[in-house]
Amino acid sequence: MNNKSIWTVALALALAVGGCKTQKGKLEFEKPESGQKVLLGEQLKLKLNFSEAAVDSVIYSIDGNILERKKDTSAVVLDTQKVGLGDRSITAKVYIAGKEDIAYSNVVVLPPSAKNYGFEVVNTFPHDDKAFTQGLQYEGGVLYETTGRTGESSLRKVELQTGKVTKIVPIGDSYFGEGMTIIGDKIVVLTWQDNVGFFYNKNSFEKTGSFSYGNSKEGWGLTYDGQRLIKSDGSNLLYFLDPTTGKEIGSIGVYDENGAVDSLNELEYIEGKVYANVYQQEIIVVINPETGAVEGRINLVGMNTENRQPVDNELNGIAYDVAGKRLFVTGKLWPKLYEIKTVER
């Protein structure tokens, strides 16, 4: 290569480097870094690296909602308590002489660390080891239970002390039964992938109605907080349903200090919190249904080890005796139902 060629290549490289530097100087956020994790309630500074003196306006938005309008590019503060948990998209639109430039970032807002609990077994009761348990509730001295598997799914009434099934109806040969809950004189039952739930009369077990799912296309767990049905679908979302019609009216994401908590399954509403077992884990998480924050984590490893199989034998069933303040848990095809007491670690 001759000297002229060398200088030509060198000049091209210099121009390329200069071009990269120009690109790096485009409008972008200096703070926060994209994907940064922040604690709920933290005051987060939003600052652009843009130093152009004369701007017409800057509009900062969170998830498409305007946070603040300014006449310069000085920093603004985001109160994360007001935006809630989860992945939050941040934009800044800068207008100069009628032209628009946009900077993007995002943060993940997370709750404080959850409390960790172990357990003590207070009592054990017989449980039908052929019951593929999906939903469980204690009321009036007895257990109500739904079981799964297509062609075997059922709604049951069970004696606590003996495990004896005193009433049973099939959910339907084509349905895979899932979670259930009680509202007054009716029982609400989910199916898994059929996009339909059913209402039953609590006393006769007669099917009285049905409803279709909304954005949540699968049925996993179900509970009732006195005003709303709360439904899970195996994701990190809890869905709120109208208790009369079953129509979906909202949802909230569930997060712990590490991020989204997926595989939420069977649910129970206990003293203002939602207890949810995590599918294929020996864990129950305690969720604040107003914020989606996991406030507690109950580790049940070692509670039931007798002849356990790696699949189709999972923890899946939470019930609560409101009057006696007793917590019951069982699982798919488990021969026992356990009354437990949680122990903070």
HELIX and SHEET records of a PDB file:
HELIX    1   1 ASN A    3  LYS A   24  1                                  22    
HELIX    2   2 THR A   80  LYS A   82  5                                   3    
SHEET    1   A 3 PHE A  29  LYS A  31  0                                        
SHEET    2   A 3 GLN A  43  LEU A  48 -1                                        
SHEET    3   A 3 VAL A  76  ASP A  79 -1                                        
SHEET    1   B 5 GLN A  36  LEU A  39  0                                        
SHEET    2   B 5 LYS A  99  LEU A 110  1                                        
SHEET    3   B 5 GLY A  86  ILE A  96 -1                                        
SHEET    4   B 5 SER A  57  ILE A  62 -1                                        
SHEET    5   B 5 ASN A  65  LYS A  70 -1                                        
SHEET    1   C 8 LEU A 264  ILE A 270  0                                        
SHEET    2   C 8 LYS A 273  VAL A 278 -1                                        
SHEET    3   C 8 ILE A 283  ILE A 287 -1                                        
SHEET    4   C 8 VAL A 294  ASN A 299 -1                                        
SHEET    5   C 8 LYS A 115  PRO A 126  1                                        
SHEET    6   C 8 LYS A 336  GLU A 344 -1                                        
SHEET    7   C 8 ARG A 326  GLY A 331 -1                                        
SHEET    8   C 8 LEU A 315  ASP A 321 -1                                        
SHEET    1   D 4 THR A 133  GLU A 139  0                                        
SHEET    2   D 4 VAL A 142  THR A 147 -1                                        
SHEET    3   D 4 SER A 154  GLU A 159 -1                                        
SHEET    4   D 4 VAL A 165  PRO A 170 -1                                        
SHEET    1   E 4 GLY A 177  ILE A 183  0                                        
SHEET    2   E 4 LYS A 186  THR A 191 -1                                        
SHEET    3   E 4 VAL A 196  ASN A 201 -1                                        
SHEET    4   E 4 LYS A 207  SER A 212 -1                                        
SHEET    1   F 4 LEU A 222  TYR A 224  0                                        
SHEET    2   F 4 LEU A 229  SER A 232 -1                                        
SHEET    3   F 4 LEU A 237  LEU A 241 -1                                        
SHEET    4   F 4 GLU A 248  GLY A 253 -1                                        
SHEET    1   G 2 TYR A 255  ASP A 256  0                                        
SHEET    2   G 2 GLY A 259  ALA A 260 -1                                        
END                                                                             
